[in-house]
Amino acid sequence: MLYEWDLTSDRITWGSNTEQILGFSADEMPQDGDAFRMLVHPDDFDRVDVPNYRNEQPCCREYQLRREDGTYLWVADRYQRIGSDRVIGFLMDIADR
């Protein structure tokens, strides 16, 4: 599930396969960082802090996201900062690992 996050405007744009993975259409997905964190399991909040996404090196974090049906899914979030204010990332379902 691809995403692009503009850190300056705090705007997140999602790819088209969000419904397959989380049950939300791309239009229903959170459009900013605060709304996105509302999907993150409370035990994992520290893993999705904005300062973590400002890292210049490619990175991967694992955490749980709430699906539309209320269950949680483990994902690997692989991302890279592009320029000074954009992050390009990919969320992958790792529940079967």
N, C-alpha and C positions, 0 to 999 in steps of 0.2 A: 504494500500500500504506500504509494509515493506521496510526499508532501513537500511543500516549500513554505518556509516561515520567514517573513520579513521582520527582523527583530526591532527595527526602528518603529514601524507602524503597528507591530504586534499582530499582523494579519497572517493567517495560515490558509493556504490553498491546498486542497486535497485532490488526489488522483481519483479515478473512476471506480475502483474496486472496493470501496469502503463498506458497501452493503454486504458483500460476500464475507468479509472478515468480522466486522463489528455489528452488522445489522442496520447501520445508519446509512442513508444515502449521502452523497458528497455534500448536498445542500444542508443536511441535518447535522453534519459534523461540526465540531467547535471551530469558530472562525478566528479565535484569538487564544493566547497562551493561558489566560485565567480559565476560560471555558474548557480548554483541553485538559487542564489539571483536574477539573471536576470529574473526568473519566478515569483518572489514575487512582489506583487503590491507595488508601491512606498510608499504608505501610511503605509505599514507594515514592511519596511526594519528593523526597530529597534527591531522587534520581533524575527528576525532570526539571530541576531548577534552571532558570534562564542562564545564569553564569556558566553552567555546564555546556550550554550550546554555543557559547562565545569562544570556546576552545578552537584554536586554528587547525589542530590535527584531526584527521578523520577519527571517529569514535563510535563505540557501540555500547549501549546500555540495555539492560533487561529489566522489565517491569510489567505490572499487570494493568490492563485496561478494562473498563466496564463495557460490556456489550449492551446493545439495545434491550435485550431481555433481562438485564440485571446481573448476569453471570460475569465472571472475570476471565480474561484470556491473557496468558503470558506472551509477550512480544519481545523481539529484539529490535531495537531502534538503532539503525546504522545511519550516521549522518556526517556531513562535512559542512563547515562554514565556507561560504563563497563570498569573497569580498569582505567588507567590514560589517555588513548588516543582514546577510541572507544565509539561511541554512537550507540545504537540500537533504532530505532523508527518506528512508524506506523502513516501514514497520513490517516485520515478518512474524507470523504465527509460529511460536516455538513450543506450543503445548504438547506436541508429540515427542519431544526430546526425552 
